[in-house]
Amino acid sequence: MQIQEIDGQALAIFQAIGDLNIRFSYETSAKMNSASVSDQRFLIGLKKQRISGDPDARLLNICSVLGMPDDLMVQYRKELPLAQHVHFGFEFGSEHSTFKAYLEFFDVVDSRVGSLGNSAERQLVHRGFKWKPNSNEPANVTSYWWFPHLSREGIERQLDELLKGREGEKIQEVAMRLLSKAYQRTAPQNLFLLEVCEEQNDRRSFDLNFYRADLCMRDVAEVYAAALSIHGHSTARGMEFLSQVARERFGHFAGGFDRVAQSFITFYYGLSHYEPLG
């Protein structure tokens, strides 16, 4: 999926990021649940120290332009000075699309964890702020907790804990197939597992970072087909889509249960970087 194919409402994000005139990353994803398969989703990332002037003030202005609700803005402003990287995301909705703003604390956390060794407990590495402009739906704050230095057994144990019940076993089976491919290319410690939760609801999910396994989407085609079948979607149509992104780098695999207890699976792929125009 190319940038120009994104829904017009998302252009506000590109305009705001473009005004910063700095290098940024761009990553797309495909999310599936029982209702649909959506690939009109993206995530833009940038390093805060590259922003000229007052980075925090400029980022707060972007959030204001994008219509971040006041209650989210209070927490975002409070935690923004602690972040080394920030991200802005978009997810198309037939009625109301979702805007997202993330704060990333990984650099400092990773440095601190390095001194703790294998005794480190889970660490907060991202905070996500999500809202639907012009909608009465409540906004949400999502926390992303990293489990450092996990062995192969540790990863599988945490997945088992996070996916207990309902369709969790099927999602775990898909995750295990991806992990099996990744273990052939890199050590388990290079596959970062995050627990994802929201205090205001019962969301229970995970995110697995596969970038260091150096896989592309065609490498995980069979697993993608299996993920489609979990939610009753056409494998043939899914494979047609996959053929268009086959050479794209496979990045993250997320899954679990959303804030209304509906199961979902998301494949993140196609990470690329864009330089300022002038």
Secondary structure, DSSP 8 states (H G I E B T S, - for coil): --GGGS-GGGHHHHHHHHTT-S-EEEEEEEEE-SS-EE--EEEEEEEGGGS-S-HHHHHHHHHHHTT--HHHHHHHHHHGGG-SEEEEEEE--SS--EEEEEEE-HHHHHHHHHHHGGG---EEEEEEEEE-TT--S--EEEEEEE-TT--HHHHHHHHHHHT-STTHHHHHHHHHHHHHHHHTTS-GGGSEEEEEE-TTS--EEEEEE-GGG--BGGGGHHHHHHHHHHTT--HHHHHHHHHHSTTSBEEEEEEEE-TTS-EEEEEEEEEEEE----
